[in-house]
Amino acid sequence: MSAALWIAHVTVTDAEAYGRYAKLATEAIAAHGGVFIARGGRYRQLEGTDRPRNVVARFPSLEAAVACYESAEYQAALEHAKDAATRDLVVVELSE
């Protein structure tokens, strides 16, 4: 199995609620072997929809990233983000 990247593009609309999501999501991601590569920071939008927050986490495999997303811990975190942000999320397996 190859490593995978969890890539999220986010527009936060409720910073307080999104902060609760971020704290819980960080714990769930770490529990599934995820390591953050980028969280916010400088970026330059070259194509597509601009979302001012960009997050990239590396997981041991695509399956680990999907298991994290589907876990009870992450789903509990996600409840805080549902009305607090507009998000796009994709998991991409790294090519070898």
C-alpha positions as CSV (number, residue, x, y, z in Angstrom):
1,M,0.0,0.0,0.0
2,S,1.2,3.5,-0.8
3,A,0.9,6.5,1.4
4,A,-1.9,9.0,0.7
5,L,-2.6,12.7,1.1
6,W,-5.8,14.1,2.6
7,I,-6.3,17.5,1.0
8,A,-8.9,19.9,2.2
9,H,-9.8,23.3,0.8
10,V,-11.9,25.3,3.3
11,T,-13.8,28.6,3.7
12,V,-14.5,29.0,7.4
13,T,-17.8,30.8,8.2
14,D,-17.9,30.3,12.0
15,A,-14.4,30.4,13.5
16,E,-15.4,29.3,17.0
17,A,-17.2,26.1,15.9
18,Y,-14.5,25.4,13.3
19,G,-11.9,25.6,16.1
20,R,-13.8,22.9,18.0
21,Y,-13.8,20.8,14.8
22,A,-10.0,21.4,14.3
23,K,-9.1,20.3,17.8
24,L,-11.1,17.1,17.6
25,A,-10.1,16.3,14.0
26,T,-6.4,16.8,14.9
27,E,-6.8,14.0,17.5
28,A,-8.7,11.7,15.2
29,I,-6.2,12.2,12.3
30,A,-3.2,11.5,14.6
31,A,-4.9,8.4,15.9
32,H,-5.1,7.0,12.4
33,G,-1.5,7.7,11.5
34,G,-2.0,11.1,9.9
35,V,0.6,13.8,10.0
36,F,0.0,17.4,8.9
37,I,2.1,18.7,6.1
38,A,0.3,22.0,5.7
39,R,-2.3,23.8,7.7
40,G,-3.2,27.2,6.4
41,G,-0.2,29.2,5.5
42,R,0.6,31.1,2.3
43,Y,-0.8,29.9,-1.0
44,R,-1.5,31.2,-4.4
45,Q,-4.7,30.1,-6.2
46,L,-4.0,29.3,-9.8
47,E,-7.2,27.7,-10.9
48,G,-10.6,26.7,-9.6
49,T,-12.5,27.9,-6.5
50,D,-10.4,29.9,-4.0
51,R,-10.8,28.7,-0.4
52,P,-8.5,30.6,2.0
53,R,-7.7,27.6,4.2
54,N,-5.8,24.7,2.8
55,V,-4.9,21.6,4.8
56,V,-2.8,18.6,3.7
57,A,-2.2,15.5,5.9
58,R,-0.2,12.5,5.0
59,F,-1.5,9.0,5.9
60,P,0.2,5.6,5.7
61,S,-2.3,4.5,3.1
62,L,-5.5,5.6,1.3
63,E,-7.4,3.0,3.4
64,A,-6.0,4.6,6.6
65,A,-7.2,8.1,5.5
66,V,-10.7,6.8,4.6
67,A,-10.9,4.8,7.9
68,C,-10.1,8.1,9.7
69,Y,-12.8,9.9,7.9
70,E,-15.3,7.2,8.6
71,S,-14.3,6.8,12.3
72,A,-16.7,7.7,15.1
73,E,-14.1,10.2,16.4
74,Y,-13.8,12.1,13.1
75,Q,-17.5,12.1,12.5
76,A,-18.0,13.6,15.9
77,A,-15.5,16.3,15.0
78,L,-17.2,16.9,11.7
79,E,-20.5,17.8,13.4
80,H,-18.8,21.1,14.4
81,A,-17.6,21.8,10.9
82,K,-20.9,21.2,9.0
83,D,-22.4,24.6,9.6
84,A,-19.1,26.3,10.2
85,A,-17.4,26.0,6.8
86,T,-17.6,25.2,3.2
87,R,-15.2,22.4,2.4
88,D,-13.8,20.3,-0.4
89,L,-12.0,17.1,0.7
90,V,-10.2,14.5,-1.3
91,V,-7.8,11.7,-0.5
92,V,-5.1,10.9,-3.1
93,E,-2.8,7.9,-3.1
94,L,0.8,8.8,-3.8
95,S,2.3,7.2,-6.9
96,E,5.4,5.2,-6.4
